[in-house]
């Protein structure tokens, strides 16, 4: 097994386009640096791979209240708490995975987020209708030639064979609205499953900023020849695609790719 991980910030071009579309140019200055709200952990021992994407806060309310976008972002903190909790829980309790264990991992990690949100309470800048700081997320646990996985909302898990033929990708559906925010019922909307793995298979765990990449055939081809320069190839591909379509390829994005 080998793996790589990538986390990239929102491109400046996309930040400016976002500001122009929403009449936030005065709020989002030319050199504005959008705070990190993605987080990931790739752990070989135990073999667990997790990403999370903090829900963007309510820009309009922040402008109305004449407050700066918080940096670090509380939504980014939720993403970090979730990722760290997933790895810790798998290590301590659920190395021998099952679908039941996958749900337990999510519930316990979500409880850690609840502890954070209980200290703060609901807020009208949370950026989502639950009122709590929130994130999306997905994770994979590898055990005995199987990948036990879960995702919620628009963080994803994808499974390809050795020829990079897509075998499965999670839906990314957020309806009914479900996020990682500490509320118990969110586990009811967890998308989950098990992949049987063969040598050469590829597993991708990623936030929505990589969705268009993963579905791009030219991007997929980069993983047919997984050499020592693959990160450089990915970076060049990203630079090119951001120039061509910043709204699809310029978002903050996190990816873990695993080759079995």
ZAKETI-888406 format. One record per residue (C-alpha): residue number from 1; residue in one letter; chain; x, y, z. Coordinates in steps of 0.1 Angstrom, whole numbers, plus 2048, in hexadecimal, padded with zeros to 3 digits. Each point is the difference from the previous one (the first is absolute). Last residue first. Layout:
// ZAKETI-888406
<pt NUM, 'A', 'A', <X, Y, Z>> ...
//
This chain:
// ZAKETI-888406
<pt 260, 'X', 'A', <7DC, 7F6, 7E6>> <pt 259, 'X', 'A', <805, 823, 7F3>> <pt 258, 'X', 'A', <7F2, 81B, 817>> <pt 257, 'X', 'A', <7F7, 824, 7F7>> <pt 256, 'X', 'A', <7F9, 81A, 81B>> <pt 255, 'X', 'A', <7F2, 820, 7F3>> <pt 254, 'X', 'A', <7F8, 823, 80E>> <pt 253, 'X', 'A', <7F2, 81E, 7ED>> <pt 252, 'X', 'A', <7FB, 825, 805>> <pt 251, 'X', 'A', <7EE, 80A, 7E0>> <pt 250, 'X', 'A', <812, 809, 7E0>> <pt 249, 'X', 'A', <7F6, 7E2, 7E9>> <pt 248, 'X', 'A', <7DC, 805, 7F8>> <pt 247, 'X', 'A', <7FC, 825, 804>> <pt 246, 'X', 'A', <823, 806, 7F3>> <pt 245, 'X', 'A', <7F9, 7F2, 7DE>> <pt 244, 'X', 'A', <81C, 802, 7E6>> <pt 243, 'X', 'A', <81B, 810, 816>> <pt 242, 'X', 'A', <7F7, 7EA, 81D>> <pt 241, 'X', 'A', <803, 7E2, 7E8>> <pt 240, 'X', 'A', <824, 808, 7F7>> <pt 239, 'X', 'A', <80C, 806, 823>> <pt 238, 'X', 'A', <7EE, 7E0, 80C>> <pt 237, 'X', 'A', <811, 7EB, 7E5>> <pt 236, 'X', 'A', <822, 80E, 809>> <pt 235, 'X', 'A', <7FA, 7F8, 825>> <pt 234, 'X', 'A', <7F4, 7DD, 7F8>> <pt 233, 'X', 'A', <81F, 7F9, 7EA>> <pt 232, 'X', 'A', <817, 80D, 81C>> <pt 231, 'X', 'A', <7EE, 7EA, 819>> <pt 230, 'X', 'A', <804, 7E3, 7E9>> <pt 229, 'X', 'A', <825, 804, 7FB>> <pt 228, 'X', 'A', <80C, 7E1, 813>> <pt 227, 'X', 'A', <7EA, 7EA, 7EA>> <pt 226, 'X', 'A', <7DC, 7F6, 800>> <pt 225, 'X', 'A', <7FC, 7F9, 7DB>> <pt 224, 'X', 'A', <7DB, 7F8, 7FD>> <pt 223, 'X', 'A', <7F9, 81B, 81A>> <pt 222, 'X', 'A', <805, 81D, 7E9>> <pt 221, 'X', 'A', <7E6, 7F1, 7E9>> <pt 220, 'X', 'A', <7E5, 809, 81A>> <pt 219, 'X', 'A', <808, 825, 7FB>> <pt 218, 'X', 'A', <7FB, 7FC, 7DA>> <pt 217, 'X', 'A', <7DF, 7EF, 806>> <pt 216, 'X', 'A', <7F2, 81B, 815>> <pt 215, 'X', 'A', <7E8, 7F3, 81A>> <pt 214, 'X', 'A', <81A, 801, 81C>> <pt 213, 'X', 'A', <80A, 823, 7F7>> <pt 212, 'X', 'A', <7DC, 80D, 7FF>> <pt 211, 'X', 'A', <7FA, 7F2, 824>> <pt 210, 'X', 'A', <822, 80D, 80E>> <pt 209, 'X', 'A', <7F1, 81F, 810>> <pt 208, 'X', 'A', <7E4, 7EA, 80E>> <pt 207, 'X', 'A', <817, 7F0, 819>> <pt 206, 'X', 'A', <813, 7E0, 7FA>> <pt 205, 'X', 'A', <806, 7DB, 807>> <pt 204, 'X', 'A', <80D, 7ED, 7E2>> <pt 203, 'X', 'A', <806, 7DB, 7FF>> <pt 202, 'X', 'A', <814, 7F0, 7E4>> <pt 201, 'X', 'A', <801, 7DB, 7F8>> <pt 200, 'X', 'A', <822, 7F2, 7F5>> <pt 199, 'X', 'A', <7FC, 7DF, 813>> <pt 198, 'X', 'A', <7DC, 7F8, 807>> <pt 197, 'X', 'A', <7E9, 80F, 81A>> <pt 196, 'X', 'A', <7DC, 7F7, 80A>> <pt 195, 'X', 'A', <7EF, 821, 808>> <pt 194, 'X', 'A', <7EA, 805, 81E>> <pt 193, 'X', 'A', <7E4, 819, 805>> <pt 192, 'X', 'A', <7F4, 821, 80F>> <pt 191, 'X', 'A', <7EB, 81F, 7FA>> <pt 190, 'X', 'A', <7F8, 810, 822>> <pt 189, 'X', 'A', <7DD, 80F, 802>> <pt 188, 'X', 'A', <7F6, 7F0, 821>> <pt 187, 'X', 'A', <821, 80A, 80F>> <pt 186, 'X', 'A', <7F4, 824, 7FF>> <pt 185, 'X', 'A', <7E6, 7F7, 81A>> <pt 184, 'X', 'A', <81A, 804, 81C>> <pt 183, 'X', 'A', <807, 825, 7FC>> <pt 182, 'X', 'A', <825, 808, 803>> <pt 181, 'X', 'A', <803, 815, 7E1>> <pt 180, 'X', 'A', <80C, 7E8, 7E4>> <pt 179, 'X', 'A', <7E7, 808, 7E4>> <pt 178, 'X', 'A', <7DF, 7F4, 7F3>> <pt 177, 'X', 'A', <7E5, 813, 7ED>> <pt 176, 'X', 'A', <7E7, 7E7, 7F2>> <pt 175, 'X', 'A', <80E, 804, 7E7>> <pt 174, 'X', 'A', <826, 804, 800>> <pt 173, 'X', 'A', <807, 7E8, 7E3>> <pt 172, 'X', 'A', <825, 7FA, 7F9>> <pt 171, 'X', 'A', <7F6, 7E0, 7F0>> <pt 170, 'X', 'A', <81D, 7E9, 808>> <pt 169, 'X', 'A', <815, 7F4, 7E4>> <pt 168, 'X', 'A', <803, 7DC, 7F4>> <pt 167, 'X', 'A', <812, 7E9, 7E8>> <pt 166, 'X', 'A', <811, 81B, 7EA>> <pt 165, 'X', 'A', <818, 7F1, 7E7>> <pt 164, 'X', 'A', <823, 80C, 80A>> <pt 163, 'X', 'A', <811, 7E2, 7F0>> <pt 162, 'X', 'A', <809, 7F3, 823>> <pt 161, 'X', 'A', <7DB, 802, 80A>> <pt 160, 'X', 'A', <7F1, 820, 80D>> <pt 159, 'X', 'A', <7EE, 807, 821>> <pt 158, 'X', 'A', <7F3, 823, 80A>> <pt 157, 'X', 'A', <7F8, 80F, 822>> <pt 156, 'X', 'A', <7F1, 823, 803>> <pt 155, 'X', 'A', <7FA, 81F, 814>> <pt 154, 'X', 'A', <7E0, 811, 7F5>> <pt 153, 'X', 'A', <7E7, 7F5, 81B>> <pt 152, 'X', 'A', <80C, 7E4, 817>> <pt 151, 'X', 'A', <818, 7E4, 7F7>> <pt 150, 'X', 'A', <809, 7DE, 80D>> <pt 149, 'X', 'A', <818, 7E4, 7F7>> <pt 148, 'X', 'A', <80C, 7DD, 808>> <pt 147, 'X', 'A', <81A, 7F6, 7E7>> <pt 146, 'X', 'A', <807, 7DB, 7FE>> <pt 145, 'X', 'A', <81F, 7EB, 7F9>> <pt 144, 'X', 'A', <802, 7F6, 825>> <pt 143, 'X', 'A', <7FC, 823, 80E>> <pt 142, 'X', 'A', <801, 823, 7F2>> <pt 141, 'X', 'A', <7EB, 81C, 811>> <pt 140, 'X', 'A', <7F3, 81B, 7E9>> <pt 139, 'X', 'A', <7F3, 823, 80A>> <pt 138, 'X', 'A', <7E9, 81B, 7F4>> <pt 137, 'X', 'A', <7F6, 823, 80D>> <pt 136, 'X', 'A', <7EA, 81E, 7FF>> <pt 135, 'X', 'A', <804, 81B, 81A>> <pt 134, 'X', 'A', <7ED, 814, 819>> <pt 133, 'X', 'A', <7FE, 81E, 818>> <pt 132, 'X', 'A', <7DE, 7FE, 80F>> <pt 131, 'X', 'A', <7E1, 813, 7F5>> <pt 130, 'X', 'A', <7F1, 7E1, 7EF>> <pt 129, 'X', 'A', <7F7, 815, 7E1>> <pt 128, 'X', 'A', <823, 805, 7F4>> <pt 127, 'X', 'A', <819, 81D, 7FE>> <pt 126, 'X', 'A', <808, 7FF, 826>> <pt 125, 'X', 'A', <7FE, 826, 801>> <pt 124, 'X', 'A', <7DE, 800, 812>> <pt 123, 'X', 'A', <80F, 7ED, 81D>> <pt 122, 'X', 'A', <7F5, 7E2, 814>> <pt 121, 'X', 'A', <813, 7F8, 820>> <pt 120, 'X', 'A', <825, 806, 805>> <pt 119, 'X', 'A', <80A, 7E7, 81B>> <pt 118, 'X', 'A', <7E6, 7E7, 7F3>> <pt 117, 'X', 'A', <80F, 803, 7DE>> <pt 116, 'X', 'A', <822, 7F3, 80B>> <pt 115, 'X', 'A', <7F2, 7E3, 814>> <pt 114, 'X', 'A', <7E8, 7F8, 7E3>> <pt 113, 'X', 'A', <81E, 7FD, 7E9>> <pt 112, 'X', 'A', <80E, 7E5, 816>> <pt 111, 'X', 'A', <7DE, 7F0, 7FF>> <pt 110, 'X', 'A', <803, 7FF, 7DA>> <pt 109, 'X', 'A', <820, 7EC, 803>> <pt 108, 'X', 'A', <7ED, 7E7, 816>> <pt 107, 'X', 'A', <7E3, 7FD, 7E8>> <pt 106, 'X', 'A', <816, 7FD, 7E1>> <pt 105, 'X', 'A', <815, 7E4, 810>> <pt 104, 'X', 'A', <7E1, 7EE, 80B>> <pt 103, 'X', 'A', <7F1, 802, 7DD>> <pt 102, 'X', 'A', <820, 7F1, 7F2>> <pt 101, 'X', 'A', <800, 7E5, 81B>> <pt 100, 'X', 'A', <7DE, 7F4, 7F5>> <pt 99, 'X', 'A', <80D, 7FE, 7DD>> <pt 98, 'X', 'A', <81C, 7EA, 80C>> <pt 97, 'X', 'A', <824, 808, 809>> <pt 96, 'X', 'A', <81A, 7EF, 815>> <pt 95, 'X', 'A', <814, 81F, 809>> <pt 94, 'X', 'A', <7E2, 80C, 813>> <pt 93, 'X', 'A', <809, 80A, 823>> <pt 92, 'X', 'A', <81F, 814, 807>> <pt 91, 'X', 'A', <80F, 806, 7DE>> <pt 90, 'X', 'A', <7DE, 804, 7EF>> <pt 89, 'X', 'A', <7F5, 819, 81B>> <pt 88, 'X', 'A', <820, 814, 7FD>> <pt 87, 'X', 'A', <7FE, 802, 7DA>> <pt 86, 'X', 'A', <7DC, 80B, 800>> <pt 85, 'X', 'A', <806, 819, 81D>> <pt 84, 'X', 'A', <81C, 811, 7EE>> <pt 83, 'X', 'A', <7EB, 804, 7E0>> <pt 82, 'X', 'A', <7E1, 80C, 813>> <pt 81, 'X', 'A', <813, 81A, 815>> <pt 80, 'X', 'A', <812, 80E, 7E1>> <pt 79, 'X', 'A', <7DF, 804, 7ED>> <pt 78, 'X', 'A', <7F0, 811, 81E>> <pt 77, 'X', 'A', <81E, 817, 803>> <pt 76, 'X', 'A', <7FC, 809, 7DB>> <pt 75, 'X', 'A', <7DC, 80A, 807>> <pt 74, 'X', 'A', <80D, 815, 81D>> <pt 73, 'X', 'A', <816, 813, 7E7>> <pt 72, 'X', 'A', <823, 809, 80A>> <pt 71, 'X', 'A', <7FC, 81B, 7F5>> <pt 70, 'X', 'A', <7DE, 80E, 806>> <pt 69, 'X', 'A', <7F0, 813, 7E2>> <pt 68, 'X', 'A', <802, 824, 80B>> <pt 67, 'X', 'A', <7E2, 80F, 812>> <pt 66, 'X', 'A', <7EB, 81E, 7F6>> <pt 65, 'X', 'A', <7E1, 7F0, 80D>> <pt 64, 'X', 'A', <7EF, 802, 7DE>> <pt 63, 'X', 'A', <820, 7F5, 7EF>> <pt 62, 'X', 'A', <802, 7E1, 817>> <pt 61, 'X', 'A', <7DC, 7F9, 7F9>> <pt 60, 'X', 'A', <805, 802, 7DB>> <pt 59, 'X', 'A', <81F, 7E9, 801>> <pt 58, 'X', 'A', <7EE, 7E4, 812>> <pt 57, 'X', 'A', <81B, 7E6, 807>> <pt 56, 'X', 'A', <80B, 7E7, 7E7>> <pt 55, 'X', 'A', <7FA, 7DC, 80D>> <pt 54, 'X', 'A', <821, 7F0, 80B>> <pt 53, 'X', 'A', <80C, 7E5, 7E9>> <pt 52, 'X', 'A', <80C, 7DE, 80E>> <pt 51, 'X', 'A', <818, 7E5, 7F4>> <pt 50, 'X', 'A', <808, 7DE, 80F>> <pt 49, 'X', 'A', <818, 7E3, 7F8>> <pt 48, 'X', 'A', <804, 7E3, 817>> <pt 47, 'X', 'A', <81A, 7E5, 7FF>> <pt 46, 'X', 'A', <80A, 7FE, 825>> <pt 45, 'X', 'A', <81C, 804, 7FC>> <pt 44, 'X', 'A', <802, 810, 7DD>> <pt 43, 'X', 'A', <7ED, 81F, 80A>> <pt 42, 'X', 'A', <7F6, 81B, 7E7>> <pt 41, 'X', 'A', <7F0, 81D, 812>> <pt 40, 'X', 'A', <7EC, 81C, 7EF>> <pt 39, 'X', 'A', <7F3, 823, 807>> <pt 38, 'X', 'A', <7ED, 81A, 7EB>> <pt 37, 'X', 'A', <7F5, 821, 80F>> <pt 36, 'X', 'A', <820, 814, 7FA>> <pt 35, 'X', 'A', <7FB, 825, 802>> <pt 34, 'X', 'A', <7FB, 814, 7E0>> <pt 33, 'X', 'A', <81D, 818, 7FB>> <pt 32, 'X', 'A', <7F5, 822, 7F3>> <pt 31, 'X', 'A', <81B, 812, 7EB>> <pt 30, 'X', 'A', <7E6, 812, 7EB>> <pt 29, 'X', 'A', <7E8, 807, 81C>> <pt 28, 'X', 'A', <7E2, 7EB, 808>> <pt 27, 'X', 'A', <7E9, 818, 812>> <pt 26, 'X', 'A', <801, 81B, 7E6>> <pt 25, 'X', 'A', <7FB, 7E7, 7E5>> <pt 24, 'X', 'A', <7E3, 7EF, 812>> <pt 23, 'X', 'A', <7E5, 807, 7E6>> <pt 22, 'X', 'A', <7F8, 7DA, 7FE>> <pt 21, 'X', 'A', <80C, 7FA, 7DC>> <pt 20, 'X', 'A', <81E, 816, 804>> <pt 19, 'X', 'A', <80B, 7F0, 820>> <pt 18, 'X', 'A', <7FE, 7DD, 7F2>> <pt 17, 'X', 'A', <814, 80B, 7E2>> <pt 16, 'X', 'A', <81A, 80E, 816>> <pt 15, 'X', 'A', <803, 7E1, 816>> <pt 14, 'X', 'A', <801, 7EB, 7E0>> <pt 13, 'X', 'A', <81D, 812, 7F2>> <pt 12, 'X', 'A', <812, 7FF, 822>> <pt 11, 'X', 'A', <7FE, 7DA, 7FE>> <pt 10, 'X', 'A', <7F0, 7EE, 81E>> <pt 9, 'X', 'A', <81B, 7EE, 813>> <pt 8, 'X', 'A', <80F, 7DD, 7F8>> <pt 7, 'X', 'A', <802, 7E0, 814>> <pt 6, 'X', 'A', <810, 7E2, 7F0>> <pt 5, 'X', 'A', <806, 7DD, 80D>> <pt 4, 'X', 'A', <813, 7E3, 7F1>> <pt 3, 'X', 'A', <7FD, 7DA, 805>> <pt 2, 'X', 'A', <813, 7E0, 7FC>> <pt 1, 'X', 'A', <7F5, 7DC, 807>> 
//
